[in-house]
Amino acid sequence: MTQVTDLHVTIVDAEDEGQGKRGERGAGYAEIIKENKLFELYYKEQGLLPEGEFEQFMEAMREPLPATIRITGYKSHAKEILHCLKDKYFKDIQELEIDGQKIEAPQPLSWYPDEQAWHTNMSRKIIRKSPLLEKFHQFLVSETESGNISRQEAVSMIPPLLNTDLLPCADPRHVLTRCAHQSSNAPFFSQGFVIANDVDNKRCYLLVHQAKRLNSPCIMVVNHDASCIPTLQMDSGGKKDILLYDRVLCDVPCSGDGTMRKNIDVWKKWTTSNSLHLHGLQLRIAVRGVEQLAVGGRMVYSTCSLNPIEDEAVIAALLEKSEGALELEDASADLPGLKRMPGVTSWKLMTKEGQWFSDWSEVPSSRHTQIRPTMFPPKDPEKLASMHLERCMRILPHHQNTGGFFVAVLVKKAPMPWNKRYPKVLSSCRLQLRKSAAAQTGGAPAAPSPADAPPLLPEGSLEEEEMEEGGPSKYCSLRPPPSKKLRLFGYKEDPFVFLTEDDPVFTTIQSFYDLSPDFPKLNVLTRTHEGKKRHLYMVSKELRNVLLNNSERMKVINTGVKVWSRNSDGEEFGCAFRLAQEGIYTLQPYIRSRIIKVSMEDIKVLLTQENPFLSKLEADAHAQAKQLGMGSIVLKYIPNPNNPSEPQCPIQLCGWRGKTSIRAFVPRNERFHYLRMLGVEVFRDKQGQGQKKRDGAKEEKEGEAEEEEAEEAAAAGDEAERENGDENGSLEPKTESEKKESSS
């Protein structure tokens, strides 16, 4: 089902015939006929397809979308996952026949670098339902939850690749980024950060759920209307500077007709009105994106719609407004192997009643509120030619068995013209806003709130606020201030409280783990002002700067990676905080004690046995463990390049050294991940409904879109944790004696 809301399109996978929205069993997707005459009429007339290909296009749109996966994570781990996929799972599913369909061997996407993305001729439904594919299905579920792969539609992988410095941040709606380069060994040393935004609060938790899989201290999720997302400041040498981004990924809300293959309800819901309603919003979001882009930076604009009103029309209007400050980049040489159609330079507009318009002059005044001049191609042939709209890219479903998609890459050559146009008038406007607020509250003039501020905010100076082409008068109409103020560092969220260097919590942590002198204590934060600190998180230096300088501008939903969790039992052993697995790769470079170097065989023991005795470790690790007192430890595997049969990526696990035993504190799916890399079979036969329920509703939800799966998990308390649950995620239940042993 496709539901167009304020700032995004909510989609629900509809592969399961006979099942409607979740909770509406038998609602009847089987009743939907994949036919829409208005859709066919519209796209036949637009001339977007090569001659003679329309029937192929329509046939492809009616076929289920094949499953595609993308390998994520750090480079060394990605290589191991690829090796596991190719040598085991792909071999197991070759030459199968399921329900009369011959299963073809998965193939790498020819245009995705380093064989890091693969496609099959299997739909998600077949993978989920067939017993012959159960092992592969379990692998997908487990590795997706661990963050090592993403089951993402192929065309959705294109925008981040064209924004080459962008971290793989789980399909955000509007992403802003400072160039971020991820190190394979020490993620904390990454230079830059990613800010992912969504206007919908629930979808923000989807972003949190997906971003947490990356275990990065360089990601922040915020909740704003992308068309007026606030301008942020950063401290630079003691002075406040405007934060401008090197890369912006602008994946705008759209009518979604490119998703008909997986979102079957679009067939009956599609109408030309959708694009007319969304065009203005799409343009405002794109304008806001380029305003926040640094000169020399790149913005990728994308939609999952084939409609020129949402695609080329938005780009043309943006280029015209920019007066030469923006340029469409020729990305034809990028992603070799990707079949694409060039952008079009002419298109027509049609109402839902079937009335066509080729030019704004033809539109009756009664339609002027619905149809705008920017929806039409520029009339001046020279201006149109100078825009190079052919540099846009349209991906058609029948060309390489994908969904439909549109992408344009824009480079900012100069500041936007409206930044310099109205500074004095705007200063006056700002003053009026402040006086108005003061008059109503009886206090001193205050800075205008985001609700009252002009939607186009400063690019070059804190003293200037930006204006659209319409001129300043539009913004000087005063409105009362909002009744509620944003909470510090978040909206309906716990606060983000940074620790000071002399915080008492560091006293025992410093000595217990022998932290190196360069450990950045100022980058550690907690989520509470009062009471005992339950969890400690770390953020990058840049994100700390952003948080501290924008407390009243941002609605922050989540940021940082958990590095320590309180463990009261550990207090008697020297430290009340144990290491957290999700932050171990960030934290470990600073830890100089409590480290046990383990072999591949040691890891197998630790991940398959609940509380093995120290004697179960090999001699070297056993000797190291005996030298350590009880408490939290790091279990570190260093690959041996002379033995290519063993994993060639570093592995770091959190553990606990008990009195006579040792254990790994690793979530269940991560255990499975590491065991697979070690060649251990982790396939779980279904042993009754109780076990299935314990293993989670996610496996029941596999037929739903990955977005919906994660959103449900978050709504059910996933965000409220993992942190409170048993992080060990063991393969077998603990006995009372084992519980006692692990804490003693």
Secondary structure, DSSP 8 states (H G I E B T S, - for coil): -EEE-SS-EEE----STTB-STT-BT--GGG--S--HHHHHHHHHHT-S-TT-HHHHHHHHHS----EEEE-S-HHHHHHHHHHIIIIIHHHTTT-EETTEE----EE-TTSGGG-EEE-S--HHHHHH-GGGHHHHHHHHHHHHHTSEE---GGGGHHHHHSTT----SS-SEEEEEEEE--SS-GGG-EEEEEEE-SSHHHHHHHHHHHHTT--TTEEEE---GGG----EEEETTEEEE--EEEEEEE-----GGGTTT-TTHHHH--HHHHHHHHHHHHHHHHHHHHTEEEEEEEEEEES---TTTTHHHHHHHHHHHTTSEEE---TTSSTT---EE--S---EE-TTS-EESSGGGS-GGGTTTS-GGGS--S-HHHHHHHTGGGSEEE-HHHHT---EEEEEEEE-S--GGGTT-HHHHHHHHHHHHHHHHHHHTSS-----TTTS-SS--SS-TT-----TT-GGGG-S-----SS--BTTBSSS---EE--TT-THHHHHHHHHTB-TT--GGGEEES-SSS---EEEE--HHHHHHHHH-TTT--EEEE-EEEEEE-GGGGGGT-SEEE-GGGHHHHGGGB-SSEEE--HHHHHHHHHSSS-BGGGS-HHHHHHHHTS-SEEEEEEE---TT-TTS--S-EEEEEEE-SSBEEE---HHHHHHHHHHTT---------HHHHHHT-GGGGGTTS-HHHHHHHHIIIIITT-SSSS-TT--SS---HHHHHHHT-
